[in-house]
């Protein structure tokens, strides 16, 4: 080992030690738990613990609620990611327009929901969504639409929560996109305009390729975030109605912390980890093909 | 006070040098007089501090009370046990005592005097393998709170006490008030349905409580009755997250009958401005043929096995469950005393409390398995799926049996192996 290498190891050692302690160790312990039947009986007496191999995984795959939770999570991600990214990009484009005045003020106002507390805002939105007294149904009533049971109808509960989530998080990616948009060369847009490109053409062929890498990064982060959605359904609907907003993470929380079936819960965590890894790999591959990364 | 300090007597350096001394003194004080800790849920948690001054005056011990929200308390207590952070004294709902005794979180009651003169039958729910693990604190059978004015307008002087009568009354009320509902039974609170199952004679579990038995004629009858109240429009298909203020909903006539526990008495009294006293009354819950056994959220006090001061902890339990404390609690939060002698007090002889006092002698017996808390939530999920038309009754009950069988798989294996009794 050269002196330089020793110095490098010395400098990185503290961080590596922390990573090993708070990341690698717990993750491997969780993986070890996922092949045992650790439950409340094991909490009572360690001798009740058994090695079950892949038993937790086969058990999970035959649990209807797990599949429902998986389906709900897919719905959250499938609708939520385009909704959130689309809103962020749309507002960023609006704010980027030269005719908009008071830009810093708009940015702050639109970013504000992101830094508020999830629980407090979820409680407020729960009131807004109330079927009888909620402001949203009052507004709909004013234009002649019958009251909608937002949080009580199993088919509308996910869209309702997504409206809240989008409102809450779009500000973050909006700021990221605003930064990316400011780097789009103005002369290219001007040139495209002179060549007769319309609004859509300029966006599609000039702006989009320029902000491509940012868009990809935002999508990866959003997909990972939506696959782990938990706090919003926990506060707004407690997984209901009829378990229509129970997500994979919610399922894991219930199994693990509420009922102390840590074996089963670790198996869920492992599956969730593989899902997020798979989605991210696919996205990276798409990004490579379009030379964004 | 500061007049005695001469000018320049307190330099900055002198003050700084005093800091570690004060710190050390603080540590010393904490080690000697660390307050006892008490965790309780719901109103019990909120109002326990009012019962403490008398205890502190008598014993010189300080008590730190932490109030837990009911919906998050089960996981908080389990996590605290796993992490070795349980308080000295904790409140448990009676249906949880079996679970926490099995995992070794609570100590058996060694002083028989603490369990003297209890309401009959109540100790059965806190006894595990022949030993008492908790001192009952309150009894909380559910009764029906009803709007006298609304029922009178529909032709009923008092709430009916059998299932057929309940439906007939609901039909009459609904005809007069088509935009409102009759029963306030939240779709994610299992108590109402569990009571109906017990009343219909369903055992719910079979084979030494190791498998679900929800496809029996008795269970079907209870589910069918429960579901019919929703599908006929007598009860709103709403979760607790949707009805944020049930008292206001009841006062506004959104519902006319509300099966609930004694703490609702205090809620009503406190909000007499929107719900005048003459508008409501109480009656025992209906059963297929006249009043029967009813389930409720009775609570007990337990001493944790992790406490370092068991004597002080038991003293606190003795104080909180004494008759004067229980009567004071009844005035504060409505909860009914668990000690039978307390009922000689004129305070408990009012007409509105009579249904509770009668019901108290007929508690529902629930299967004594540590998975029960979870099973009753699964029962409620099944009912919700039927009510919302997501599944038929046959499919939902078959799925429920299957689910409960899985939840009890570990118990079955341990029973077969002889590891548990």
Interface residues (C-beta under 8 A of the other chain):
Chain A: X37 X39 X40 X41 X43 X44 X45 X47 X48 X59 X63 X64 X126 X127 X130 X131 X151 X152 X154 X236 X237 X238 X240 X241 X242 X243 X257 X258 X259 X260
Chain B: X71 X74 X75 X78 X79 X81 X82 X99 X102 X103 X104 X187 X188 X237 X238 X239 X240 X241 X242 X244 X370 X374 X381 X384 X385 X388 X390 X399 X406 X410 X411 X414 X419
